[in-house]
Amino acid sequence: MREIMQPSQASSIAQTAFTSARFQLRNYLWQIKVLPCRAGRGHMSRIDNPHNVSLRQLSYLLALAEHGSISSAANALSIAQPSLSENIAKLEKSINAKLVIRGARGIQMTEAGLTLAERGREILKSIDEVLDEVRQKTGELRGPLSIGLPPSFGPFLSVPLVETICHEHPDIRLHIVEAMSGDILDWISSGRVNIGCVYEISDTSAYSFEPLLTEEIFLATAPDNWPGEIGADGFALTPVSAERLKELPMVLTSSLHGGRRLQERFARSSHLHLNVVAEIDSLAQIVEMVTRASAYTMIAHGAVLRQLAEGKLALVPVEEPVIKRTSYIVRSRTRPVSCASAMVEFAIRQIASEMVDRYHLRARVEPHSLSQPVGRNKG
């Protein structure tokens, strides 16, 4: 676990962020000629003090631009309408520019108002990001956190993870996106996603990979599309040999998916040529096609829990050889691990372990220290 930042350091960074934002705002106003410099003794611009433009006023202007009326903006900001109007008027006076046209039918943003609101949105967002970073470095469990998950994880992990974090750490704002392993790695590299789960290890110099779950892969079929006996749990009582798979019409994802590349490696090692009749990069559509007895697919138990329980799908174990795949929790090596990120990783492992036990998943949680990270919720 990384070192916790001292309050004095956090305060210094936050103050620097505010100063930088004010500097950006002042420079921007000069650039768009709202604050042109004046020649003459004692006059630097049309305003005596550029710092009179506050971030609060900027947020009020942004709300007004987004909601289109004084009443709606005031309601969204939880302030009185006169207070909002007064602050907008002060902002206009400070920069000596008309930002809003008031009329009997409401308000209309001027070009200067829209321009300032647009740039103000960027400045306020940068402030929020800096403050979230400072809070996390001081050990506070809060702030936005983006997670990339493969579609097969959704049925047993996404909803329990969101419910757990919302209940136990309500100040962490989760954003979960489903994508292929390659996309998740690209997003982690660019910073769009903080952590992810993938099925393949690539550049270990750029990413940190920790094994999460090893799952058995089954042949999925509609129950009435399989000649063998199906047990009450939805699993065929007799396995199918790998050799038999080449006879079956398969619908699989494209080679862009890590799962498909695993299937192709399995086929090559078994000297098979899979009969792929269609490629669909959508787990839901693949499952739908299989339930209609139009084709077969190869899938993990956890990806079709609901369909198995409803009797719409059956899973047939594959032998000679058994197919297995391992998923990994991945993050960037070049970015620090926040308390919130460490806590969510802990929750992912804990929930995966609980789901394996609760639903008797044909999977194994990989050994890892499950000690809970140190951190604190707000309050």
C-alpha positions in Angstrom: 0.0 0.0 0.0 1.3 3.4 -0.9 2.1 6.1 1.6 -0.7 8.2 2.9 -0.3 11.9 2.1 -0.1 14.2 5.1 -2.9 16.9 5.4 -0.5 19.7 5.0 0.7 18.3 1.7 -2.9 17.7 0.5 -3.8 21.3 1.4 -0.8 22.6 -0.5 -1.8 20.6 -3.6 -5.4 21.7 -3.4 -4.4 25.4 -3.0 -2.2 25.0 -6.1 -5.1 23.6 -8.0 -7.4 26.5 -7.1 -4.6 29.1 -8.0 -4.1 27.3 -11.3 -7.8 27.4 -12.1 -8.1 31.1 -11.4 -5.0 31.7 -13.5 -6.5 29.7 -16.4 -9.8 31.6 -16.1 -8.2 35.0 -16.1 -6.0 34.1 -19.0 -8.9 32.8 -20.9 -11.0 35.9 -20.3 -8.1 38.0 -21.7 -7.7 35.6 -24.7 -11.4 36.1 -25.8 -11.0 39.8 -25.2 -13.5 40.0 -22.3 -10.6 41.4 -20.2 -8.5 43.4 -22.7 -5.4 45.0 -21.2 -5.5 48.8 -21.0 -2.7 51.2 -21.3 -2.5 53.8 -18.6 -1.4 54.3 -15.1 -3.1 52.1 -12.6 -5.2 50.2 -15.1 -4.3 46.6 -16.1 -7.8 45.6 -17.3 -11.4 46.4 -17.1 -11.6 44.9 -13.7 -9.6 46.1 -10.7 -9.0 42.5 -9.4 -9.3 39.5 -11.6 -9.7 37.3 -8.6 -13.2 38.7 -8.0 -14.3 36.0 -10.6 -15.0 33.1 -8.3 -15.4 29.4 -9.1 -18.8 29.5 -7.4 -20.0 32.2 -9.9 -18.6 30.1 -12.7 -20.5 27.0 -11.5 -23.7 29.2 -11.3 -23.2 30.3 -14.9 -22.7 26.7 -16.0 -25.9 25.6 -14.3 -27.8 28.4 -15.9 -26.4 27.4 -19.3 -27.3 23.8 -18.8 -30.9 24.3 -17.4 -31.9 27.3 -19.5 -33.8 29.2 -16.8 -33.2 30.9 -13.5 -35.8 28.8 -11.6 -34.5 25.4 -12.9 -30.8 26.3 -12.3 -31.6 27.6 -8.8 -33.5 24.5 -8.0 -30.6 22.3 -9.3 -28.1 24.3 -7.2 -30.4 24.3 -4.1 -30.2 28.1 -3.8 -32.8 30.9 -3.9 -33.5 32.5 -7.3 -32.5 36.0 -6.1 -29.2 34.7 -4.9 -28.5 33.1 -8.3 -29.5 36.3 -10.2 -27.3 38.4 -7.9 -24.2 36.2 -8.4 -24.6 36.2 -12.2 -25.0 40.0 -12.1 -21.8 40.3 -10.0 -20.0 38.0 -12.5 -21.1 40.2 -15.4 -19.9 43.3 -13.6 -16.6 41.8 -12.6 -15.7 41.0 -16.2 -17.6 43.9 -17.8 -19.5 41.6 -20.2 -23.1 40.7 -20.8 -23.5 36.9 -20.3 -27.3 36.5 -20.0 -30.1 38.4 -21.6 -33.1 38.5 -19.4 -36.6 38.9 -20.8 -40.3 38.3 -20.0 -40.1 34.8 -21.4 -37.0 33.8 -19.5 -33.2 34.1 -20.2 -31.0 33.7 -23.2 -27.3 33.1 -23.0 -25.1 35.5 -25.0 -22.2 34.2 -27.1 -19.8 35.4 -24.4 -21.9 33.6 -21.8 -21.9 30.3 -23.7 -18.2 30.5 -24.4 -17.4 31.2 -20.8 -19.7 28.4 -19.6 -18.0 25.9 -21.9 -14.5 26.7 -20.8 -15.7 27.0 -17.2 -16.9 23.4 -17.4 -13.4 22.3 -18.2 -11.9 24.3 -15.4 -14.4 23.0 -12.8 -13.9 19.4 -14.0 -10.1 19.8 -13.5 -10.7 21.1 -10.0 -12.9 18.2 -9.2 -10.3 15.7 -10.5 -7.5 17.3 -8.4 -9.7 17.3 -5.3 -10.7 13.7 -5.8 -7.0 12.8 -6.2 -6.1 14.7 -3.0 -8.9 13.0 -1.0 -7.8 9.6 -2.1 -4.2 10.2 -1.3 -5.1 11.2 2.2 -6.8 7.8 2.6 -10.4 8.9 2.1 -12.5 6.4 0.3 -14.3 8.6 -2.2 -14.2 9.8 -5.8 -14.9 8.4 -9.3 -13.6 5.0 -10.2 -14.0 3.4 -13.7 -13.8 -0.4 -14.1 -13.6 -2.4 -17.3 -15.2 -5.8 -17.3 -15.6 -8.5 -20.0 -19.3 -9.2 -20.8 -19.1 -12.7 -19.3 -18.4 -11.1 -15.9 -21.6 -9.1 -15.9 -24.1 -11.8 -14.8 -22.3 -12.6 -11.6 -20.1 -9.7 -10.7 -21.3 -6.2 -12.0 -24.5 -5.8 -10.0 -23.2 -7.3 -6.7 -20.1 -5.1 -7.0 -22.2 -1.9 -7.4 -24.5 -2.8 -4.6 -21.6 -3.6 -2.3 -19.7 -0.3 -3.0 -22.9 1.8 -2.8 -23.8 0.3 0.5 -20.4 0.2 2.2 -18.5 3.1 0.5 -21.2 5.5 -0.8 -18.7 8.2 -1.6 -17.0 6.0 -4.2 -18.7 6.7 -7.6 -18.4 3.5 -9.7 -18.5 3.5 -13.5 -18.6 0.1 -15.0 -18.1 -0.5 -18.7 -18.2 -3.8 -20.6 -15.6 -4.3 -23.3 -13.2 -6.8 -24.8 -9.9 -7.4 -23.1 -7.9 -5.4 -25.7 -10.1 -2.4 -25.3 -9.9 -2.6 -21.5 -6.1 -2.6 -21.7 -6.1 0.4 -24.1 -8.4 2.3 -21.8 -6.3 1.6 -18.7 -3.2 2.8 -20.6 -5.0 6.1 -21.6 -6.5 6.6 -18.1 -10.1 6.2 -19.2 -10.4 3.1 -16.9 -8.7 2.7 -13.6 -8.8 -1.0 -13.2 -10.1 -3.9 -15.3 -10.5 -7.7 -15.6 -9.1 -9.3 -18.7 -8.4 -12.8 -20.0 -5.0 -12.3 -21.5 -1.6 -11.1 -20.2 0.2 -8.8 -22.6 2.8 -6.1 -21.8 3.8 -6.7 -18.2 6.1 -3.7 -18.2 3.1 -1.4 -18.7 0.5 -3.3 -16.7 0.2 -5.1 -13.4 -1.7 -8.4 -13.7 -3.0 -10.4 -10.7 -4.8 -13.7 -11.3 -8.4 -13.6 -10.2 -10.5 -16.6 -11.4 -9.8 -19.8 -13.3 -13.0 -21.1 -15.0 -13.8 -24.2 -16.8 -15.2 -23.7 -20.3 -18.3 -25.8 -21.4 -20.1 -26.5 -24.6 -23.4 -24.6 -24.3 -26.5 -26.0 -26.0 -30.3 -25.8 -25.9 -31.5 -28.7 -23.7 -33.6 -30.1 -26.5 -30.7 -29.8 -28.9 -28.5 -32.3 -27.1 -28.9 -36.1 -27.3 -27.5 -36.9 -23.9 -29.2 -36.7 -20.5 -29.2 -33.3 -18.7 -29.1 -33.2 -14.9 -31.4 -31.1 -12.7 -28.6 -28.6 -12.3 -28.4 -28.0 -16.1 -25.2 -29.9 -16.7 -25.0 -32.9 -19.1 -24.3 -36.1 -17.2 -21.9 -37.3 -19.9 -19.0 -35.1 -21.2 -18.3 -34.5 -24.8 -14.9 -35.2 -26.3 -12.9 -32.4 -27.9 -13.0 -34.4 -31.1 -16.8 -34.2 -31.3 -16.7 -30.4 -31.2 -15.6 -30.1 -34.8 -19.0 -31.6 -35.9 -21.1 -29.0 -34.2 -22.1 -25.6 -35.7 -20.6 -22.9 -33.5 -21.4 -19.3 -33.0 -18.4 -17.5 -31.4 -17.1 -14.0 -30.9 -14.6 -12.6 -33.3 -10.8 -13.0 -32.9 -10.8 -9.5 -31.3 -12.0 -11.2 -28.1 -9.6 -12.9 -25.7 -12.1 -15.7 -25.3 -12.1 -16.5 -29.0 -8.3 -16.5 -29.1 -8.3 -19.0 -26.2 -10.8 -21.2 -28.2 -8.6 -21.1 -31.3 -5.5 -22.1 -29.3 -7.4 -25.0 -27.8 -8.5 -26.1 -31.3 -4.9 -25.9 -32.6 -3.5 -27.9 -29.7 -6.2 -30.5 -30.2 -5.7 -30.6 -34.0 -9.3 -29.5 -34.6 -10.9 -27.1 -37.0 -14.0 -25.6 -35.3 -17.1 -25.3 -37.5 -17.8 -21.6 -36.9 -21.0 -20.7 -38.7 -21.2 -17.1 -37.4 -19.3 -14.6 -35.3 -21.2 -12.2 -33.0 -19.5 -9.8 -30.7 -22.4 -9.8 -28.3 -22.7 -12.3 -25.5 -26.5 -11.7 -25.2 -27.0 -12.4 -28.9 -24.8 -15.5 -28.8 -26.8 -16.9 -25.9 -30.0 -16.1 -27.6 -29.0 -18.0 -30.7 -28.0 -21.0 -28.7 -31.2 -21.0 -26.7 -33.1 -21.1 -30.0 -31.2 -24.3 -30.9 -29.6 -22.6 -33.9 -26.0 -23.3 -32.9 -23.7 -24.1 -30.0 -21.1 -22.1 -28.3 -18.3 -22.4 -25.7 -18.8 -20.5 -22.5 -18.1 -20.3 -18.7 -20.6 -21.3 -16.1 -20.8 -17.8 -14.6 -21.8 -16.2 -17.8 -25.1 -18.1 -18.1 -26.3 -18.5 -14.6 -29.8 -17.2 -15.3 -30.4 -19.2 -18.5 -29.2 -22.3 -16.7 -31.5 -21.8 -13.8 -34.5 -21.2 -16.2 -33.8 -24.3 -18.1 -33.1 -22.4 -21.4 -29.5 -23.6 -21.6 -27.5 -26.7 -20.7 -23.8 -27.0 -20.3 -21.8 -30.0 -21.5 -18.4 -30.6 -19.9 -15.6 -31.0 -22.4 -12.9 -33.6 -21.9 -9.7 -34.8 -23.6 -8.7 -32.1 -22.8 -10.7 -29.9 -20.3 -10.7 -26.3 -21.4 -9.9 -23.6 -18.7 -9.2 -19.9 -18.8 -7.9 -17.5 -16.1 -9.0 -13.9 -15.7 -6.7 -11.2 -14.2 -7.2 -8.0 -12.4 -5.1 -5.4 -14.3 -4.1 -1.8 -13.6 -1.4 0.5 -14.9 2.1 0.3 -13.5 2.7 4.0 -14.1 -0.3 5.3 -12.0 -0.5 5.3 -8.2 -3.1 3.0 -6.6 -5.6 5.0 -4.7 -7.4 3.8 -1.5 -10.7 3.6 -3.4 -9.1 1.5 -6.2 -7.5 -0.9 -3.7 -10.8 -1.2 -1.9 -12.7 -2.0 -5.1 -10.1 -4.6 -6.0 -10.6 -6.2 -2.6 -14.4 -6.2 -3.2 -14.1 -7.8 -6.6 -12.1 -10.7 -5.2 -14.4 -11.0 -2.2 -17.5 -11.1 -4.4 -16.0 -13.5 -6.9 -15.3 -15.9 -4.0 -18.8 -15.5 -2.7 -20.4 -16.1 -6.1 -18.3 -19.3 -6.6 -19.5 -20.6 -3.3 -23.2 -19.4 -3.6 -23.8 -20.7 -7.1 -21.4 -23.6 -7.1 -19.6 -22.2 -10.1 -17.3 -24.5 -11.9 -14.4 -22.1 -11.2 -11.6 -21.5 -8.7 -10.6 -18.2 -7.1 -6.9 -17.8 -7.4 -4.9 -17.5 -4.1 -4.4 -13.9 -3.1 -4.2 -11.8 0.1 -7.7 -10.7 1.0 -6.7 -8.3 3.7 -8.9 -5.3 3.5 -7.1 -2.0 2.5 -6.7 0.7 5.0 -9.0 3.7 4.3 -11.8 5.7 5.7 -15.2 6.7 4.5 -16.2 10.4 4.6 -17.7 11.6 7.9 
